[in-house]
Amino acid sequence: MRGTAVAALFVLLAAGCGAGSAVSDFGKVVKGSKGATVRVEVNPGQRFSLVVTDNPSVGDNWELAELPDPKVASFISEEHEGGDDVPGAGRTAYFVFNGKQPGTTEIRLYDCWRCGQAKTPSTEESRAQSGEAIFAVTVR
């Protein structure tokens, strides 16, 4: 019985990590870009996604810089669409959140261009191409 339960859990976990998205509802989609600050307004309980375009095959990879104030917005997941791991093919990165209590918080996404596992650009070109997309979130 235990082996069957472990196998079933493995199948469920593997299904969530496949080519499809683990989250089917992105909620309100708000696009951002390097060097820009975008205002986001949502209601308590409303799902929203902060979206950037990236291309890991050329060293472009966005990450959540730090979690926002959990009283205002909670992080759900990071999802990707497109790209199919084809060199040169871009994709869309969705950082999915849920609005919590009324208030404001800032969410920063960071793209460390061609940094690999490092969190800091090591070359002048990497420093020039790296940057943040900032989202000023208000839950009404």
ZAVOFI-546962 format. One line per 5 residues: number of its first residue (from 1); for each residue x, y, z of N, C-alpha, C, O. Coordinates in steps of 0.05 Angstrom, whole numbers. Layout:
NUM) X,Y,Z,X,Y,Z,X,Y,Z,X,Y,Z; ...
This chain:
1) 17,-24,0,0,0,0,17,25,0,12,44,-15; 38,26,17,56,49,18,69,55,-8,71,78,-16; 79,34,-22,91,37,-48,72,49,-68,81,65,-85; 47,41,-67,27,51,-86,22,81,-80,19,97,-99; 21,88,-55,17,117,-48,41,134,-57,37,156,-67
6) 65,124,-53,89,138,-62,89,141,-92,95,163,-102; 82,120,-106,81,121,-135,60,141,-145,64,156,-164; 37,141,-131,15,160,-139,24,189,-134,19,206,-151; 38,194,-112,48,220,-106,68,229,-127,68,252,-136; 86,211,-135,106,217,-155,93,225,-181,101,244,-194
11) 72,210,-189,57,216,-214,45,244,-213,46,259,-232; 33,250,-190,20,277,-187,41,299,-188,37,319,-201; 64,295,-175,85,315,-176,96,318,-204,101,341,-213; 101,296,-217,112,297,-245,92,311,-264,100,325,-282; 66,307,-260,46,319,-277,47,349,-274,43,364,-294
16) 53,360,-250,54,389,-246,79,401,-257,80,426,-260; 99,385,-264,125,396,-274,128,392,-304,150,397,-314; 107,384,-317,110,378,-346,108,404,-362,112,426,-352; 104,400,-388,104,422,-407,81,441,-402,82,465,-408; 59,431,-391,36,448,-385,40,464,-360,58,459,-344
21) 23,483,-356,24,500,-333,11,487,-309,-10,474,-312; 22,489,-285,11,478,-261,-13,495,-252,-31,486,-238; -13,521,-260,-35,539,-253,-51,544,-278,-40,553,-298; -77,540,-276,-93,544,-300,-106,572,-301,-115,581,-322; -106,586,-279,-118,613,-277,-96,633,-270,-87,634,-247
26) -88,649,-290,-68,670,-284,-81,695,-273,-66,713,-264; -107,697,-272,-121,720,-262,-115,745,-279,-113,743,-303; -114,768,-266,-108,793,-280,-78,792,-288,-60,790,-271; -73,795,-314,-46,793,-325,-35,822,-329,-48,838,-343; -12,827,-317,0,854,-319,29,850,-330,45,837,-317
31) 34,863,-353,61,860,-365,80,881,-355,73,904,-350; 105,872,-352,126,890,-343,150,886,-361,151,868,-378; 170,903,-357,195,900,-372,218,912,-356,214,927,-337; 242,906,-365,266,915,-352,267,946,-352,263,959,-372; 271,957,-328,274,986,-325,247,1001,-322,247,1025,-320
36) 225,986,-321,199,999,-319,186,993,-292,191,972,-280; 170,1012,-283,153,1008,-259,124,1009,-268,115,1028,-281; 109,988,-261,81,986,-270,64,985,-244,70,971,-225; 42,1000,-245,23,1000,-223,2,978,-227,-7,974,-249; -4,964,-205,-23,942,-206,-43,946,-184,-36,950,-161
41) -69,946,-191,-90,948,-171,-108,923,-172,-118,916,-193; -112,911,-149,-128,887,-147,-145,888,-122,-141,905,-104; -164,871,-120,-181,869,-96,-171,846,-78,-157,828,-88; -179,846,-53,-172,823,-36,-183,798,-48,-206,797,-57; -167,777,-48,-175,751,-59,-172,748,-89,-177,727,-100
46) -165,770,-102,-162,769,-132,-134,759,-139,-114,768,-129; -134,740,-158,-109,729,-168,-98,748,-190,-114,759,-205; -72,751,-191,-59,767,-212,-32,756,-218,-19,742,-202; -23,761,-243,3,751,-252,19,774,-263,9,791,-278; 44,775,-255,63,794,-265,79,780,-287,90,758,-283
51) 80,791,-311,89,777,-335,113,792,-347,112,816,-351; 134,776,-354,157,787,-369,164,766,-390,158,742,-387; 178,775,-410,187,757,-431,216,751,-426,232,769,-420; 223,725,-427,251,718,-423,259,697,-444,242,686,-459; 285,692,-444,295,672,-464,320,659,-451,343,667,-456
56) 315,638,-436,337,624,-422,359,614,-441,382,611,-432; 352,608,-465,372,597,-484,394,617,-490,416,609,-499; 389,643,-486,410,663,-491,419,676,-464,434,695,-464; 411,664,-442,420,674,-416,401,693,-402,408,705,-382; 377,695,-412,356,713,-402,338,697,-383,324,679,-393
61) 338,703,-357,322,688,-339,313,705,-315,330,714,-299; 287,709,-313,276,726,-292,271,710,-266,265,686,-267; 274,723,-244,269,711,-217,255,732,-200,258,756,-204; 240,722,-181,228,739,-160,251,748,-142,264,731,-129; 256,774,-140,278,784,-124,274,778,-94,293,769,-80
66) 250,782,-84,243,775,-56,213,774,-54,199,786,-70; 203,760,-34,174,758,-31,163,785,-22,175,799,-7; 138,791,-31,126,817,-23,115,814,5,115,792,17; 104,836,16,92,835,42,69,815,41,50,818,26; 70,793,57,50,772,56,22,780,65,3,767,60
71) 21,803,79,-6,813,87,-20,825,63,-45,827,63; -5,834,43,-17,848,20,-19,829,-4,-40,829,-18; 1,813,-10,0,794,-33,16,769,-27,38,771,-16; 5,746,-34,19,721,-29,27,709,-56,12,709,-75; 52,699,-57,63,686,-81,51,658,-84,51,643,-64
76) 41,652,-108,30,625,-113,50,608,-128,57,586,-119; 59,618,-151,78,602,-167,90,618,-190,81,640,-196; 110,606,-202,122,617,-226,116,597,-249,121,573,-246; 105,607,-270,97,590,-293,110,600,-319,117,624,-320; 112,583,-339,123,591,-364,106,580,-387,96,558,-386
81) 104,596,-408,90,588,-433,108,594,-456,121,615,-457; 108,576,-476,123,580,-501,152,573,-497,161,563,-476; 167,578,-518,196,573,-518,204,544,-523,222,539,-539; 191,525,-511,196,497,-515,225,490,-514,234,471,-528; 242,504,-499,270,499,-496,285,498,-523,306,486,-525
86) 275,512,-543,288,514,-569,307,538,-568,299,560,-560; 332,534,-575,351,557,-575,340,581,-590,332,578,-613; 341,604,-577,332,628,-590,302,634,-587,293,656,-594; 287,614,-577,258,618,-574,252,631,-547,259,620,-526; 238,653,-548,231,666,-523,207,653,-511,195,635,-523
91) 201,660,-487,177,649,-473,166,671,-455,178,692,-452; 144,666,-443,131,684,-425,132,673,-397,124,650,-392; 142,688,-378,144,680,-350,122,694,-335,119,718,-336; 106,679,-320,84,689,-304,91,684,-275,97,662,-266; 91,706,-259,95,704,-230,67,709,-218,57,731,-219
96) 55,688,-208,27,688,-200,24,694,-170,38,682,-153; 6,712,-163,1,721,-136,-28,722,-130,-45,720,-148; -35,725,-104,-62,729,-95,-63,754,-78,-47,757,-59; -81,772,-84,-85,796,-67,-96,787,-40,-113,770,-38; -85,799,-18,-94,791,9,-110,814,21,-133,819,14
101) -98,829,40,-111,851,54,-105,877,40,-84,880,27; -122,897,44,-116,924,32,-89,934,42,-82,932,65; -75,946,23,-48,957,28,-32,959,3,-42,954,-19; -7,966,6,11,968,-17,37,952,-12,45,949,11; 48,943,-33,74,929,-32,87,932,-59,74,937,-79
106) 113,928,-60,128,929,-85,139,901,-91,151,888,-73; 135,893,-115,145,867,-124,166,872,-145,160,885,-165; 190,862,-141,212,866,-160,219,839,-172,224,819,-158; 220,839,-199,230,815,-213,258,823,-224,261,845,-234; 277,805,-222,304,811,-230,313,792,-252,309,768,-250
111) 325,803,-272,336,788,-294,367,791,-294,377,812,-301; 380,771,-285,410,771,-284,419,757,-310,420,733,-311; 425,774,-330,430,764,-357,457,750,-358,478,761,-351; 457,725,-367,481,708,-369,496,705,-343,521,705,-344; 482,703,-321,495,700,-295,498,671,-287,513,665,-269
116) 483,653,-300,483,625,-292,473,622,-264,452,634,-257; 487,608,-247,479,604,-219,485,628,-202,475,631,-179; 502,646,-212,510,670,-196,486,689,-195,469,689,-213; 485,705,-175,464,725,-172,473,753,-180,458,772,-179; 499,755,-187,510,781,-194,524,779,-221,539,760,-227
121) 519,798,-239,532,798,-265,562,800,-262,572,815,-246; 576,783,-278,606,783,-275,620,798,-297,644,803,-295; 606,805,-319,619,820,-341,605,846,-345,582,850,-336; 618,864,-359,605,890,-366,580,886,-383,560,899,-378; 581,867,-402,558,862,-419,534,851,-402,512,860,-406
126) 540,833,-383,520,823,-366,508,845,-348,483,846,-345; 524,862,-338,514,885,-321,496,903,-338,476,912,-328; 504,908,-363,488,925,-380,461,913,-387,441,927,-391; 460,886,-390,435,873,-399,417,864,-375,394,858,-380; 428,864,-351,412,856,-328,395,879,-318,401,902,-324
131) 374,873,-303,358,894,-292,333,884,-279,328,860,-278; 317,903,-269,292,897,-254,268,907,-269,268,927,-283; 246,892,-265,219,902,-271,206,905,-244,206,887,-227; 194,929,-239,182,935,-213,152,937,-216,142,950,-235; 138,926,-197,109,927,-198,100,939,-171,105,927,-150
136) 86,961,-172,76,974,-148,47,964,-144,29,973,-159; 43,946,-125,17,933,-122,1,946,-100,11,950,-78; -24,952,-106,-43,962,-87,-67,943,-85,-80,937,-106; -73,933,-62,-97,918,-57,-117,937,-45,-112,948,-23; -140,940,-58,-160,960,-49,-178,949,-28,-196,963,-18
